[in-house]
Amino acid sequence: GIALAACVAESVVLSDFGPTEADEESERLIPPKLLDNLKENVRSNSLDRAEVQHLDWYDFLSRPDHAAVQPLERFDRLVAADVVYYKADLPALSAAVAAHLNP
């Protein structure tokens, strides 16, 4: 995403997972500085065409106690690299991708 914003894209939305107030009592492992690091990378590379947003893939899964969230924006293309560390996250990633792609 950083390279796309620096070289070819008119605009880029960079996303990562990071802690929110709702996550304070969660049992999920949430590294505390992910979004801050991404924002700093955008700043240090002077990327005016890049926007940073929090994205939790699990928000896009329908569960008995939680309706799937609708995305703020949809896109024609999604680019991702090194995004899955745990096999258990694949259904949530799939739901997030499906929610964010234009039909």
Buried (B, 14 or more C-beta within 10 A) or exposed (E): BBEBBBEEBEEBBBBBBBBEEEEEEEEEEBEEEBBEBBBEBBEEEEBEEBBBEBBBBBBBBEEEEEEBBEBEEEEEEEEEEEEEEEEEBEEBBEBBBEBBEEE
